């Protein structure tokens, strides 16, 4: 273990260091409580052996300061020729974990170090388990927001994101765009080619949407089934329409065979666009509804096209 040994007595320090080196530990030396603090920050020891009565800063004071600033618990053992019940109580109250009488008995020190080494190993394992759990929790939270098939944001996350962006764009007087997308005649595709092919088709469309929204502030989401949504904060109407047309053309270029389509002999996408600066009367749900109305208009007027809500009012 890495041991921080702090003692103002050169003789005691040399003797204690020799004991610890013989036991196979690495030793960092300090002479007072202030040095203990500095060396603790610099070396991050596994255990601290510290005299109680020292110049500049006493051992109790240094222990309190260490406990106030440490992220992870490190055992502190006080060394002192004063070994009354009151001294031991004061040391424990200050943040110490054990008390050894000076002069040190090598056999007692060896036993204490063996016990502390076991505790240190358990502490390290607990830290590792804690980190593993934290990583797992982050991953679970991420998975809770992701659609399992496509890797896009799911509906739950999309609703939260849209609500946040409506509030933010409202404060900043910025335009917000929602684009609703639907695979044309997807039921006929699924019935003819089967659900596995249907899933493959949905994933290809999702990848196209994901690759088309380049900005970190944009969101591509699976709305449900064969429906998708793009949320584009701080985007003008003309830019939103250009992006939607680009996505529509990219889907065409995939050339996914669709023999049962009445539109083309390949898979196509219909899209509805709504753009506006949020107001108190315009909520996230309204953006979705208005973009969906534009999408419905696109599907009713030939499919495989982009319709802007402003053009059908």
C-alpha positions in Angstrom: 0.0 0.0 0.0 1.0 3.6 -0.4 1.4 4.9 3.2 1.6 8.6 4.2 3.6 8.7 7.4 3.5 12.1 9.2 5.6 12.6 12.4 7.6 15.6 13.6 10.1 13.3 15.4 13.0 12.4 13.1 13.8 9.4 15.2 10.2 8.0 15.3 9.8 8.8 11.6 12.9 6.7 10.7 11.9 3.8 12.9 8.3 3.8 11.6 9.5 4.1 8.0 11.8 1.1 8.4 9.0 -1.0 9.9 6.7 -0.1 7.0 9.3 -0.7 4.3 10.1 -4.1 5.8 6.4 -4.9 5.5 6.5 -4.1 1.8 4.7 -0.7 1.7 5.6 2.4 -0.2 6.2 5.3 2.3 5.6 9.1 1.8 7.1 11.2 4.7 5.8 14.4 6.3 6.7 16.4 9.3 3.5 18.2 10.4 -0.2 18.5 9.8 0.1 21.1 7.0 2.4 18.8 5.1 0.0 16.0 5.7 -2.7 17.9 3.8 -0.4 18.8 1.0 1.0 15.3 0.6 -2.5 13.8 0.8 -3.6 16.0 -2.2 -0.5 15.2 -4.1 -0.1 11.5 -3.6 -3.6 10.1 -2.8 -2.3 7.5 -0.3 -4.1 4.3 0.7 -3.6 4.9 4.4 -2.4 7.7 6.7 -0.3 7.2 9.8 -0.1 10.5 11.7 1.3 11.8 14.9 -1.2 13.8 17.0 1.1 16.4 18.6 2.9 18.2 15.9 3.9 21.8 15.1 2.2 24.1 12.5 -1.0 21.9 12.6 -1.9 19.1 15.0 -3.0 15.7 13.8 -6.6 16.1 14.7 -6.8 19.4 12.8 -5.2 17.8 9.7 -7.6 14.8 9.9 -10.6 17.1 10.0 -9.4 19.0 7.0 -8.7 15.8 5.1 -12.2 14.5 5.8 -13.8 17.7 4.6 -12.1 17.6 1.2 -11.7 13.9 0.3 -13.8 12.3 -2.3 -13.1 8.7 -1.1 -12.5 7.6 2.4 -8.9 6.9 3.4 -8.1 5.2 6.7 -6.3 7.5 9.3 -4.4 6.0 12.2 -3.2 8.3 14.9 0.2 7.8 16.6 0.7 9.2 20.0 2.4 8.7 23.3 -0.8 10.0 24.9 -3.1 7.1 25.0 -6.0 8.0 27.4 -9.6 7.3 26.7 -10.2 11.0 26.1 -7.3 11.1 23.6 -8.7 8.2 21.6 -12.2 9.6 21.6 -10.9 13.0 20.4 -9.0 11.2 17.6 -12.0 9.2 16.4 -14.2 12.3 16.6 -11.7 14.2 14.4 -12.0 11.6 11.7 -9.4 9.0 12.7 -10.1 5.3 12.4 -7.6 3.9 14.9 -5.0 4.8 17.5 -1.5 3.4 18.0 0.6 4.0 21.1 4.2 5.3 20.7 6.8 3.9 20.6 5.4 1.6 18.0 5.4 -2.1 18.5 6.4 -3.7 15.2 4.1 -6.7 15.7 1.1 -4.5 16.5 1.9 -2.3 13.5 2.1 -5.3 11.2 -1.3 -6.5 12.4 -2.9 -3.1 12.0 -1.5 -2.7 8.5 -2.7 -6.2 7.5 -6.2 -5.3 8.7 -6.1 -1.9 6.9 -4.9 -3.6 3.8 -8.0 -5.8 3.8 -10.2 -2.8 4.3 -8.4 -0.9 1.5 -9.0 -3.8 -0.9 -12.7 -3.9 0.0 -12.9 -0.2 -0.4 -11.3 -0.4 -3.8 -13.7 -3.1 -4.9 -16.7 -1.0 -3.6 -15.4 1.9 -5.6 -15.1 -0.3 -8.7 -18.7 -1.7 -8.2 -20.0 1.9 -7.7 -18.4 3.0 -10.9 -19.8 -0.1 -12.7 -23.2 0.7 -11.4 -23.0 4.3 -12.4 -21.9 3.3 -15.9 -24.8 0.8 -16.1 -27.3 3.4 -14.9 -26.1 5.9 -17.5 -26.5 3.2 -20.2 -30.0 2.2 -18.9 -31.0 5.9 -18.9 -29.7 6.1 -22.5 -31.6 3.0 -23.6 -34.8 4.3 -22.0 -34.6 7.2 -24.4 -33.7 5.2 -27.5 -35.9 3.3 -29.9 -34.7 -0.3 -29.8 -35.1 -1.0 -33.6 -33.7 2.1 -35.1 -31.4 3.7 -32.5 -33.3 7.0 -33.0 -34.8 8.9 -30.0 -38.1 7.3 -28.9 -41.4 9.0 -28.5 -40.9 9.6 -24.8 -37.6 11.4 -25.2 -38.9 13.3 -28.3 -41.8 14.7 -26.2 -39.4 16.0 -23.5 -37.0 17.4 -26.1 -39.7 19.2 -28.0 -41.2 20.7 -24.8 -37.7 22.0 -23.8 -37.1 23.4 -27.3 -40.5 25.1 -27.4 -39.7 26.9 -24.1 -36.1 27.8 -25.2 -37.1 29.1 -28.6 -39.9 31.0 -27.1 -37.5 32.8 -24.7 -35.0 33.5 -27.5 -37.7 34.4 -30.1 -36.2 31.7 -32.4 -38.1 29.7 -35.0 -38.6 26.0 -34.4 -39.4 23.3 -37.0 -41.1 20.0 -36.8 -41.1 17.6 -39.8 -43.4 14.6 -39.7 -42.4 11.7 -42.0 -44.4 8.6 -43.0 -43.3 5.7 -45.2 -45.8 5.5 -48.1 -48.1 2.4 -48.1 -45.9 0.6 -45.6 -48.7 -1.8 -44.5 -48.7 -3.2 -48.1 -44.9 -3.5 -48.0 -45.0 -5.4 -44.7 -47.8 -7.7 -45.8 -46.0 -8.6 -49.1 -42.3 -8.8 -48.0 -42.8 -9.8 -44.3 -42.0 -8.1 -41.0 -38.3 -8.8 -41.1 -38.0 -7.0 -44.4 -40.3 -4.3 -42.9 -37.9 -3.8 -40.0 -35.0 -3.6 -42.4 -36.8 -0.9 -44.4 -37.6 1.1 -41.2 -33.9 0.9 -40.1 -32.7 2.2 -43.5 -35.1 5.1 -43.4 -34.0 5.9 -39.8 -30.3 5.9 -40.9 -31.2 8.3 -43.7 -32.9 10.7 -41.2 -30.0 10.4 -38.7 -27.4 11.2 -41.3 -29.3 14.1 -42.8 -29.7 16.1 -39.5 -26.1 17.1 -39.0 -26.4 19.6 -36.1 -26.0 18.5 -32.5 -29.1 20.5 -31.7 -31.3 18.6 -34.1 -33.3 15.5 -33.2 -34.4 12.6 -35.3 -37.0 10.4 -33.6 -39.2 7.4 -34.3 -42.7 8.7 -33.7 -44.3 5.2 -33.9 -44.6 2.4 -36.4 -43.5 3.7 -39.8 -43.7 7.4 -38.7 -40.7 9.6 -37.9 -40.2 13.1 -36.7 -37.4 15.7 -37.1 -37.1 18.5 -34.7 -35.0 21.4 -35.8 -34.5 24.3 -33.4 -33.5 27.7 -34.7 -34.2 26.7 -38.3 -35.8 28.9 -41.0 -38.8 27.7 -43.0 -36.8 27.6 -46.2 -33.9 25.6 -44.6 -36.4 23.2 -43.1 -38.1 22.6 -46.5 -34.7 22.1 -48.2 -33.7 19.5 -45.6 -37.0 17.7 -45.9 -36.7 17.6 -49.7 -33.1 16.3 -49.3 -34.3 13.5 -47.0 -37.2 12.6 -49.4 -34.8 12.4 -52.3 -32.3 10.3 -50.3 -35.0 7.8 -49.5 -35.9 7.6 -53.2 -32.2 7.0 -54.0 -32.1 4.0 -51.6 -34.2 2.2 -54.3 -35.9 -0.2 -51.8 -38.1 -2.3 -54.0 -41.9 -1.9 -53.2 -43.9 -3.8 -55.8 -47.2 -3.1 -54.0 -46.8 0.7 -54.0 -49.3 2.8 -56.0 -46.7 5.6 -56.0 -43.5 4.1 -57.4 -42.0 0.7 -57.6 -39.7 1.6 -54.7 -40.2 2.9 -51.1 -41.0 6.6 -50.9 -41.6 9.0 -48.0 -44.3 11.7 -47.5 -43.4 14.6 -45.3 -45.2 17.5 -43.5 -43.4 20.6 -42.3 -44.4 23.2 -39.7 -42.2 26.1 -38.8 -42.9 29.0 -36.4 -41.7 30.9 -33.4 -43.3 29.4 -30.3 -45.8 31.5 -28.3 -47.9 30.9 -25.2 -50.6 29.5 -27.5 -48.2 27.3 -29.4 -47.1 24.2 -27.5 -45.1 21.2 -28.5 -48.3 19.2 -29.2 -49.5 21.9 -31.5 -46.3 21.7 -33.6 -46.8 17.9 -34.0 -50.5 18.3 -34.9 -49.8 21.1 -37.5 -46.9 19.1 -39.0 -49.1 16.0 -39.1 -51.8 18.0 -41.0 -49.2 19.0 -43.6 -48.2 15.3 -43.8 -51.8 14.2 -44.3 -52.1 16.7 -47.1 -49.0 15.3 -48.7 -50.5 11.8 -48.5 -53.8 12.9 -49.8 -52.3 14.6 -52.8 -50.1 11.9 -54.4 -47.5 11.0 -51.6 -43.7 11.1 -52.1 -43.7 14.8 -51.5 -42.9 17.5 -49.0 -45.8 19.8 -47.9 -45.3 22.9 -45.8 -48.2 23.7 -43.5 -48.1 27.4 -44.5 -48.8 26.4 -48.1 -52.1 24.8 -47.3 -53.6 27.4 -45.0 
